Amino acid sequence: RRTALLRVISAHDLTEIRSALDDTPEAHEVCAGALAEASLELNRRVKEREDRCAHTRVNTEVLDGPASAVLTAASHHADLLIAGAQRLDGERRGVRIGPTTHTLLRHTACPLLIVPHR
């Protein structure tokens, strides 16, 4: 309705790869390849859902870094941040949030919407 831009971010912490390969040019190549592959996958997933929000402008980004740090930084330039949570199984009602969503609850600079996964 507001013609807002939807920014879809996928964060991948590649610190271990760089450490294992001693931050060599090979490590940079491997990391660049991993980010490119993640970008293709993210774009594929967004494209699958394109019909649901045909009038929404979507920008996808794959960033290197811990998810909580990347998303907290992104919250400084956002009007709303959306994160996921797992539904509890069995008799219990509610959701279980993971460590990233827990960090976002405490540190985002904008409102946070937590959406349970199906």
Secondary structure, 3 states (H helix, E strand, C coil): CCCCEEEEEEEECCHHHHHHCCCCHHHHHHHHHHHHHHHHHHHHHHHHCHHHHCCCEEEEEEEECCHHHHHHHHHCCCCCEEEEEEECCCCCCCEECCHHHHHHHHHCCCCEEEEECC
